[in-house]
Amino acid sequence: MPIVEVTVSYLEMHGPSSRTVSAPREGLSVIHAKQPTVAFYRFLYNSVGQDYNWHSRASRPDAELARLIQDPLNEVHVLQVDGTPAGFAELDRRTPGEIELIQFGLMPGFLGQGLGKWFLRWAIEKAWSYEPRRFWLHTCTLDHPAALPNYLKAGLSLFKQETKRQMVPEDLAPRR
């Protein structure tokens, strides 16, 4: 596997935003998967992250992953379009006063429809409903090209960037 330079961007908010985003279509709902099975979580994680080199959760043993995703302070919310899973947001509330958006994304068949903006707004509002001091996340240059601009437009501010060297599958390496 080739090694590439990856820029990781860390973003945060210290208060709710007044930005609103209209639903781009009918038939949208978000469900809280309160005790997701490992198989369901892996389906969501792999479906969303397959094209972006997501691997942090993929390599965890089932028992460890189950403990993490079934912790009541780690929430998995599933975006549905007409009853079909279209993406998910994972909010980690385990650090007092902070909420981290651990995972966020859409499945390939639902990209480019304005759903990401709407679902991100939903996730931000959900996070602020717990009244944390800080809401934060990180993204990188391997993520969807719209990820960082979407986070910035949603009201998050960049607080740190770092460049790392990372092994990636051949199909994710930049073309020369």
C-alpha positions as CSV (number, residue, x, y, z in Angstrom):
1,M,0.0,0.0,0.0
2,P,1.3,3.5,-0.8
3,I,2.1,6.0,1.9
4,V,0.5,9.4,1.4
5,E,0.5,12.7,3.3
6,V,-2.9,13.3,4.9
7,T,-3.9,16.6,6.5
8,V,-6.1,16.3,9.6
9,S,-8.3,19.3,10.5
10,Y,-9.7,19.7,13.9
11,L,-12.8,21.9,14.3
12,E,-14.9,23.1,17.2
13,M,-17.9,25.1,18.3
14,H,-18.4,26.7,21.7
15,G,-22.0,27.6,21.3
16,P,-25.0,26.7,19.2
17,S,-25.4,28.2,15.8
18,S,-28.5,29.9,14.6
19,R,-28.0,28.6,11.0
20,T,-30.9,26.7,9.7
21,V,-31.0,24.1,6.8
22,S,-34.3,23.1,5.1
23,A,-34.9,19.5,4.5
24,P,-33.9,18.8,0.9
25,R,-36.7,16.4,0.4
26,E,-39.6,14.5,2.0
27,G,-39.2,11.2,3.8
28,L,-36.3,12.0,6.0
29,S,-36.1,10.7,9.6
30,V,-33.3,10.1,12.1
31,I,-33.5,7.2,14.5
32,H,-31.4,6.7,17.6
33,A,-29.9,3.2,17.5
34,K,-29.8,2.9,21.3
35,Q,-28.2,-0.6,21.4
36,P,-26.8,-1.2,17.9
37,T,-25.5,-4.6,17.2
38,V,-21.9,-4.9,16.1
39,A,-23.1,-6.2,12.7
40,F,-25.4,-3.2,12.1
41,Y,-22.8,-0.8,13.2
42,R,-20.2,-2.4,10.9
43,F,-22.7,-2.2,8.1
44,L,-23.1,1.6,8.7
45,Y,-19.4,2.2,9.2
46,N,-18.2,0.2,6.2
47,S,-21.0,1.6,3.9
48,V,-20.2,5.2,4.7
49,G,-16.4,4.9,5.2
50,Q,-15.4,2.4,2.5
51,D,-14.3,5.1,0.0
52,Y,-12.5,7.2,2.7
53,N,-10.1,4.8,4.3
54,W,-12.0,4.6,7.6
55,H,-10.3,1.9,9.6
56,S,-10.2,3.0,13.3
57,R,-13.3,1.1,14.2
58,A,-13.0,-1.7,11.6
59,S,-10.1,-3.3,13.2
60,R,-11.5,-3.5,16.7
61,P,-12.6,-6.9,18.0
62,D,-16.4,-7.4,18.3
63,A,-16.5,-7.4,22.1
64,E,-14.5,-4.1,22.4
65,L,-16.6,-2.5,19.6
66,A,-19.9,-3.6,21.3
67,R,-18.8,-2.0,24.6
68,L,-18.1,1.2,22.9
69,I,-21.1,1.6,20.6
70,Q,-23.6,0.3,23.3
71,D,-22.3,2.8,25.9
72,P,-25.3,5.1,26.7
73,L,-23.0,8.1,26.4
74,N,-22.0,7.1,22.8
75,E,-24.9,7.7,20.5
76,V,-25.4,6.3,17.0
77,H,-28.1,8.2,15.0
78,V,-29.1,6.8,11.6
79,L,-30.4,9.0,8.8
80,Q,-33.1,7.3,6.9
81,V,-34.6,8.3,3.5
82,D,-38.0,6.7,3.0
83,G,-37.1,4.1,5.6
84,T,-33.7,3.2,4.1
85,P,-30.5,3.8,6.0
86,A,-28.7,6.7,4.2
87,G,-25.9,7.6,6.7
88,F,-25.1,8.0,10.3
89,A,-23.7,10.3,13.0
90,E,-22.0,9.1,16.1
91,L,-21.9,11.5,19.1
92,D,-19.5,10.7,21.9
93,R,-20.7,12.3,25.2
94,R,-18.3,10.4,27.5
95,T,-16.1,13.5,28.2
96,P,-17.9,15.8,30.6
97,G,-18.7,19.2,28.9
98,E,-17.7,18.0,25.5
99,I,-19.4,16.2,22.6
100,E,-17.3,14.8,19.8
101,L,-18.8,13.9,16.4
102,I,-16.8,10.7,16.1
103,Q,-18.3,9.5,12.7
104,F,-20.4,11.3,10.3
105,G,-21.3,10.6,6.7
106,L,-23.6,9.4,4.0
107,M,-23.8,6.2,2.0
108,P,-22.6,6.5,-1.6
109,G,-26.1,6.4,-3.1
110,F,-27.2,9.4,-1.1
111,L,-24.4,11.8,-1.8
112,G,-24.9,15.1,-3.7
113,Q,-28.5,15.5,-2.7
114,G,-28.1,18.1,0.1
115,L,-28.7,15.5,2.8
116,G,-25.2,16.0,4.4
117,K,-25.9,19.7,5.2
118,W,-29.3,18.9,6.6
119,F,-28.1,15.9,8.6
120,L,-25.1,17.8,10.0
121,R,-27.4,20.5,11.2
122,W,-29.5,17.9,12.8
123,A,-26.4,16.4,14.6
124,I,-25.2,19.8,15.7
125,E,-28.6,20.6,17.2
126,K,-28.8,17.2,18.9
127,A,-25.3,17.8,20.4
128,W,-26.2,21.2,21.7
129,S,-29.4,19.9,23.3
130,Y,-27.1,18.4,25.9
131,E,-25.7,21.9,26.6
132,P,-21.9,21.0,26.4
133,R,-19.2,23.6,26.6
134,R,-17.7,22.4,23.3
135,F,-18.7,20.4,20.3
136,W,-15.9,19.2,18.1
137,L,-14.7,16.8,15.4
138,H,-11.9,16.1,13.1
139,T,-11.8,15.3,9.4
140,C,-9.0,14.7,6.9
141,T,-8.1,15.0,3.3
142,L,-9.1,11.4,2.7
143,D,-12.7,12.3,3.6
144,H,-15.3,13.4,1.0
145,P,-14.1,16.7,-0.6
146,A,-17.3,18.5,0.7
147,A,-16.7,17.4,4.4
148,L,-14.4,20.3,5.5
149,P,-16.3,23.0,3.7
150,N,-19.6,21.6,5.0
151,Y,-18.3,21.7,8.6
152,L,-17.0,25.3,8.2
153,K,-20.3,26.5,6.7
154,A,-22.2,24.8,9.6
155,G,-20.4,27.2,12.0
156,L,-17.4,25.1,13.2
157,S,-14.0,26.8,13.5
158,L,-10.7,25.3,12.7
159,F,-8.5,25.1,15.8
160,K,-5.7,22.8,14.6
161,Q,-4.2,21.1,11.5
162,E,-1.5,18.5,11.3
163,T,0.0,16.5,8.4
164,K,0.6,12.8,8.8
165,R,2.0,10.1,6.6
166,Q,-0.5,7.2,6.3
167,M,-0.7,4.0,4.3
168,V,-3.8,3.9,2.1
169,P,-5.2,1.4,-0.4
170,E,-4.0,1.9,-3.9
171,D,-7.4,3.2,-5.1
172,L,-7.3,6.0,-2.5
173,A,-3.8,7.2,-3.3
174,P,-3.5,10.4,-5.4
175,R,-3.0,9.8,-9.1
176,R,0.2,11.2,-10.6
